[in-house]
Structure formats: structure tokens, C-alpha cells
């Protein structure tokens, strides 16, 4: 936080990245004594791996189901439209009304991010995430029964309300377990499950499309019922298995190592929840608004690709169920790209530059697709893959960058929630409107050019923010007194 930057930037006794290899007690920047023990890098890696084995697969699976239940409406919109059994037709919705139903989800998503992240710590992560999971699963199944536009819009609003807390909650949750230079890769594994959900969602819709008329229900209704049920069932598993905090999950020396290695960088279960002073300090930390703005920019292509990839592939002359199947390769390539970029960003402490470069690559993909002739179907499909890979890959480093540069437990929770609320909530709303059905034969120029412009903004903003942090670091080093250890901002 800007108000506490000088206070938090000075370490007493431990330099950033230095292993704690002495015995005694170290006083943290928050005036609390924390035990330190002697341990080796191999022992630390073993502790991190023990955490990874349970936390990352569980968190990725939760977000996989969340994203599947959120984005399947894009598949339902065109599923079996050749026989007029698609969702838009059977609910009697106009294209404009259907987009309204997509948008109200995002309105709820923006409104409920912050309170949800506050409740996550108050009620414990396992309990709150399990509650959210069961709720959105049940609501998704309920979408299979809607008969009209008002019912569809209301149900989508409720879905947004309960899904709002999941992704910022998971990012916040990771700060209790991992150091700053470990988070981008873990966020990537979680976020990449969204690209897997996009890939599987198309494949699942392709299969369920053949169930059209089974038991008197259209295939799009089966799509919501079948994809919502696993979230409800899995909620109980999450409640029982997901560990809340390292001090409760680890035992013996592993517990001591887990606590000692995070005494400066991690969020703490015993820290107070949000106070007005915490909120004011975070809300007036103006450098954080740079993070919020670039996340707003990347959320437009994120949401539009999530909702309209089936429509985009259909515009490339892939018909009906084949259009669902052809959504798989762009997401599959994006998955691999996200993991590699996030590892590299943490490894080289270069999150800003990675976000800048890959958002630029995504912009090039959209520009090329918009510039090619509408009937250059194969080339435009290749551009879609490039655009998706670049747009998705720059997101995990952004989130790792933000959490690495906010230091108190309460502030991290609020900053992540604001970032995702402003970005993934408000920022995704324009993505609902930019792919216009009547532009399909022209190659969706409005959607592609808008996404290109937003990604160019992200690239420029990431580079500028990287410059600001570099300047702040040089200033901290100049002002540090003799013998003082300086906690630099992550780049």
C-alpha cells in the first residue's frame, strides 16, 4: 500500500528470497514475533510440493466446474439451432434480450466480489467455497428449466451472485500458502482450468447435442442439468477435504517451515479481518488502480471469447455440432501457453513484461483476423488460436503481480476482490456486446477490432506499470539506510 510502503519495505534480518537458516525469533514488519527454524531448500520444496498435491488440483477442479457452468450458455445459445431447438429460440428471446441475460450475470459478478472475499476469511475458505459451489451448481441445473427471457435473466443474475466470490477467493486463498514468486504459476494452473473447461465444454456440448429430444427435453436443457450436477456433488468433497490454512494442515517440522517461510510475504489466518482503516488505505493506494485498469482491459477479450467462441467458429463455416467441436483447439493451445508464460514470469521476476508481450501477441491475432478477407476461413481460425493464446496467457502474471505487491492480509483480500470486481465484473460487460450476430458473414470486425484495441491498451499499461515499479525500487534503494534490508516491489 502506498500509505505503508515505507513501513513495509524494510525487513529486519531477512532479505527478500533469503533462506531462514538461523535459530531464534524474527520480528516481522507487523510488530509480531514469529518463530524461525533451520531448514534446507530441499525441505522447503518438499513442503511446497505437499501443499501443491492437494491445493492446486482441488482449486483447479473447482474453477473448472465454475467456468463450465458459467460459459455453457454460449454453447446452449446455438446448440441444435438448425432444428430451432436452441436456447435462444425456445425461450423466445431476441438476440438483444439474450445479451441482456449474459450481462446481468456480470452485474451480479461485480457487485458481490468484495463481500464474498471478506466472508471467505470470516467463515473459513473450505466452508465458504463449498457453499458457493453447491449454490451455483443448483442454479445451473435450474437454467435447464427456464421457459422465458425473464426467468433466464433472473437465474443468470443469481448464478453471477454465487460465482462472484470463487476466482478472487481462490487467488486470495493462495496468498495464505505461497510466497510471491510462487503464485503466478499456481494462479495459472487454476485459470488454465478455464481454458480446459472451454475445450471440454465444446466437446461435451457436441456429445450432448445428440441427446436432443431425450425424455422430451431439448439438448440445451440437458447441457445445464448434466454440467450443473457435478458442482453440487463436489461441494461436499471440497467441504471435507480442502485445507483452510497451513498451520492446520501441516504437522511437526513441516508446519514450522510452512509458517516460517511465509512470515513476511503470506497472508495470515490470525490477522484481523477487514477494518475501515484497511479499506481506506487500500482504496487510496493509487498504484493499485493501474492493476485494475489493465485487468479491465484484458477482461473484454476474456469474456467475449468465453461467450462467443462457438459463434465465432460457426462464422468460419463450421456447422452446428461441428462448431462446438472446433472450439477445442484454441482453448487447448491457450492452456499450454498460460502454464509456460506463468512459470517464466515468476522465474524471471518479470510479470509486467510477460503480460505486455503476450497481450501484444493476442492483439496481433485479433488484428490479423479482422484484416483478412471474411472467406479466409482457415487463416482466420489460426488467428483465433493465436488471439486466444495471447489473451489468456497474460492474465495469471497480472494476478501474481498484484498479490505480490500488496502486503497485509486484509489488503490482499480487498485488492484482489476490487481487481476482479472492476475487471472481471465491469470489464467483461463490453465483451457481451461486441460480437454482433449480423456481422458473422463479415468476420465479426467489431469484436475483433475491439479486442485488439483493449489488448494493445493492456500491453502499454503493463509496460508503464513495470516502469513505475522499477522507478520505485530505485528510490527505495537510494533511501535505504546502512544495513537496512529493502523489500522491493515485484516486477
Secondary structure, 3 states (H helix, E strand, C coil): CHHHHHHHCEECCCCCCCCCCCCEEEECCCCCEEEECCCCHHHHHHHHHHHHHHHHHHHHHHHHHHHHHHHHHHHHHHCCHHHCCCHHHHCCCCHHHHHHHHHHHHHHHHHCHHHHHHHHHHHCHHHHHHHHHHHHHHHHHHHCCCCCHHHHHHHHHHHHHHHHHHHHHHHHHHCCCCCHHHHHHHHHHHHHHHHHHHHHHHHHHHHHHHHCCHHHCCHHHHHHHHHHHHHHHHHHHHHHHCCCCHHHHCCHHHHHHHHHHCCCCCCCCCCCCCCHHHHHHHHCCCCHHHHHHHHHHHHHHHHHHHHHHHHHHHHCCCCHHHHHHCCHHHHHHHHHHHHHHHHHHHHCCCHHHHHHHHHHHHHHHHHHHHHCCCCCHHHHHHHHHHHHHHHHHHHHHHHHHHHHCCCCHHHHHHHHHHHHHHHHHHHHHHHHHCCCHHHHHHCCHHHHHHHHHHHHHHHHHHHHHHHHHHHHHHHHHHHCCCCCEECCCCC
